[in-house]
């Protein structure tokens, strides 16, 4: 969260989604009551080091990191917050004072703090003791979040081979000190909300979120037969398509395939941010693709489409709208449609804090395409249009191959993984697809696409047979 945004929040004062708390040398005793209330109501922002009247009193700089670690640990402790919901605070310097911001999203579950349920009103937090009120919270949550649906006969054996280990490995690489890293698989499923017990019905098991994140294609299809994502390229053949990927796999693999589709058909323009080269293409489309997967309403049969056209990338997604109309930076409040799916993507480093995706697309597409005329329209179908100005003389898509000009500029065309693959092949020409998948921490299918792209780009050639041959770099 930007300091400018925090100053704006402080200037507007406390409300149903904003709470200030003094915390000079220790965490407030009632902090997790507020976190619990925000999770159960509309989410919100907690600012530690700010008094009720908006005065910034600050936090002792020497213990700020320690307090953040305490918050993360306690949010992951089911004896403090149940079900656990990992909270990640951030440290800011505002007007020469240190404060901590805690973003708390809306949760799709009902949470307890110290075995008590808390809710939120304009007057602050309050304990919910009335049985009817508690029931209404459960009803509201169950009607809003389809990802919580429990499948009692869904088992870990129904997950794609190695997918859970891969996800946990990515989380560990992305966040080495993550509290999930030391958990067993079943503990991981429970604490991330992917395995739960419904106290109203008595059902217990893996949820729709777990099925979508990890499931084998045939298992997902049996439970959600309308689920699919159509990735299309429409440059030359606009009546039909030039290239297509019909995606019916789990969301982790779907993300890889959509990013591979983007990398195959869109160039990666050279750009320096400070003294570091960044991928504008990845900055824009990792956000668009993550949002496409995280925020879909999966009970709706409307098909998801992701279409690369000559002058735009357009996606359409089934939606349960929270806002109506066009979204622009600063004119909407972030609202998670599938919080548990979103949390897994965030911990993997595949999505940012809720709401920043739209901001990043506006920011980086000004550089990538010279425009910020992006469209995000939220209705029963969520429509996203990201304008492009890349195909006039830059890329040819005949026979689905890369343009010869792009082939001459390797580092501006290939992504980091593909460049890594070339480095591995240079050292170990006999490397196998499975070995590359393990080294790059992606699926074998993704490696196959990368290898096909590298061959089309005339960067590698296969020498000898498939079994006993080797790869050779083309200089």
Secondary structure as UniProt FT lines:
FT   HELIX           3..12
FT   TURN            16..17
FT   STRAND          18..21
FT   TURN            29..30
FT   HELIX           31..40
FT   TURN            41..42
FT   STRAND          44..48
FT   TURN            52..53
FT   HELIX           61..63
FT   HELIX           64..75
FT   TURN            78..80
FT   STRAND          81..82
FT   STRAND          90..94
FT   TURN            95..96
FT   STRAND          97..104
FT   STRAND          112..113
FT   TURN            114..115
FT   STRAND          116..121
FT   TURN            122..123
FT   STRAND          124..127
FT   HELIX           131..144
FT   HELIX           146..148
FT   STRAND          150..151
FT   TURN            152..153
FT   HELIX           156..158
FT   TURN            161..162
FT   HELIX           163..174
FT   TURN            176..177
FT   HELIX           179..182
FT   HELIX           185..191
FT   TURN            192..193
FT   STRAND          195..197
FT   TURN            199..201
FT   STRAND          204..207
FT   HELIX           208..214
FT   HELIX           217..223
FT   TURN            225..226
FT   STRAND          229..234
FT   STRAND          243..247
FT   HELIX           251..265
FT   STRAND          272..273
FT   TURN            274..275
FT   STRAND          276..277
FT   HELIX           280..294
FT   TURN            298..299
FT   STRAND          304..309
FT   STRAND          312..318
FT   STRAND          325..326
FT   TURN            329..330
FT   HELIX           339..347
FT   TURN            348..349
FT   TURN            354..355
FT   HELIX           356..368
FT   STRAND          375..378
FT   STRAND          381..387
FT   HELIX           398..400
FT   HELIX           404..407
FT   HELIX           410..413
FT   HELIX           416..427
FT   TURN            429..430
FT   HELIX           433..440
FT   HELIX           444..456
FT   TURN            457..458
FT   STRAND          460..463
FT   TURN            466..468
FT   STRAND          470..473
//
